[in-house]
Amino acid sequence: MLQAKTEAARQFLYHCGWLVTQGRDCVREVSMLKAFAGELANEVLYTCQQFHGGMGYMRETAIERLTRDARVLSIGGGATEVMLDEVAKRS
């Protein structure tokens, strides 16, 4: 299921890129994409961390670092709630 969600996010990213090249206003779509992709990255990495068990929480491991860094995606550049608020304003 995570692979399907990741592919959906990729296709939505391509669509947003296409909208930009067409010169169309795409703030709503980009806000939706950022909210979705940030939450999806956290979901995927949390699942990977669970798969690794105790090692997923050990400092110095790649999965621990990736999981920690993924938290920034849904915060940096506008929290998910801010992005969803932007979507609501433009719907």
Secondary structure per residue as TSV (DSSP state, phi and psi in degrees):
chain	resnum	aa	ss	phi	psi
A	1	M	-	360.0	-36.6
A	2	L	H	-65.7	-34.1
A	3	Q	H	-65.2	-38.5
A	4	A	H	-65.7	-42.0
A	5	K	H	-65.2	-39.4
A	6	T	H	-64.4	-42.0
A	7	E	H	-65.9	-38.1
A	8	A	H	-62.7	-42.1
A	9	A	H	-63.7	-40.2
A	10	R	H	-62.7	-45.6
A	11	Q	H	-65.2	-37.0
A	12	F	H	-66.1	-37.2
A	13	L	H	-61.6	-45.2
A	14	Y	H	-60.8	-40.1
A	15	H	H	-63.2	-43.8
A	16	C	H	-63.3	-40.8
A	17	G	H	-60.7	-40.7
A	18	W	H	-63.6	-42.3
A	19	L	H	-59.8	-40.6
A	20	V	H	-63.1	-44.9
A	21	T	H	-65.5	-24.1
A	22	Q	T	-83.7	-5.6
A	23	G	T	75.4	21.1
A	24	R	-	-92.0	153.9
A	25	D	-	-70.6	121.5
A	26	C	-	-133.1	25.6
A	27	V	H	-60.4	-40.8
A	28	R	H	-60.7	-49.1
A	29	E	H	-65.9	-41.7
A	30	V	H	-65.8	-38.1
A	31	S	H	-63.8	-41.8
A	32	M	H	-62.5	-44.0
A	33	L	H	-62.7	-44.4
A	34	K	H	-63.9	-42.4
A	35	A	H	-63.1	-46.2
A	36	F	H	-66.6	-47.7
A	37	A	H	-67.4	-38.3
A	38	G	H	-63.6	-44.2
A	39	E	H	-68.1	-37.4
A	40	L	H	-65.9	-41.7
A	41	A	H	-59.5	-42.0
A	42	N	H	-64.6	-41.1
A	43	E	H	-63.4	-45.6
A	44	V	H	-63.8	-47.3
A	45	L	H	-70.0	-33.9
A	46	Y	H	-64.4	-40.5
A	47	T	H	-62.9	-42.8
A	48	C	H	-63.3	-40.7
A	49	Q	H	-63.1	-41.5
A	50	Q	H	-63.1	-39.8
A	51	F	H	-60.4	-38.0
A	52	H	T	-77.7	-7.7
A	53	G	G	64.0	-141.1
A	54	G	G	-58.7	-32.8
A	55	M	G	-65.7	-24.6
A	56	G	G	-67.2	-16.3
A	57	Y	G	-104.7	-5.1
A	58	M	S	-77.4	130.0
A	59	R	T	-58.8	157.3
A	60	E	T	80.9	-4.9
A	61	T	S	-97.9	149.8
A	62	A	H	-62.9	-41.5
A	63	I	H	-65.5	-37.1
A	64	E	H	-64.5	-43.7
A	65	R	H	-65.5	-44.7
A	66	L	H	-62.1	-41.8
A	67	T	H	-64.3	-42.4
A	68	R	H	-64.5	-44.0
A	69	D	H	-67.3	-31.0
A	70	A	H	-65.1	-27.1
A	71	R	H	-59.1	-31.7
A	72	V	H	-66.9	-29.2
A	73	L	H	-60.8	-35.4
A	74	S	T	-91.7	3.6
A	75	I	T	-117.7	-52.9
A	76	G	T	-65.1	142.0
A	77	G	T	74.4	13.6
A	78	G	S	116.9	118.3
A	79	A	-	-63.5	157.9
A	80	T	H	-53.7	-41.5
A	81	E	H	-62.5	-37.5
A	82	V	H	-65.6	-42.3
A	83	M	H	-63.2	-43.0
A	84	L	H	-66.9	-33.0
A	85	D	H	-65.0	-40.5
A	86	E	H	-62.5	-41.5
A	87	V	H	-61.2	-45.4
A	88	A	H	-62.0	-38.7
A	89	K	H	-64.1	-32.4
A	90	R	H	-99.6	4.0
A	91	S	-	-89.6	360.0
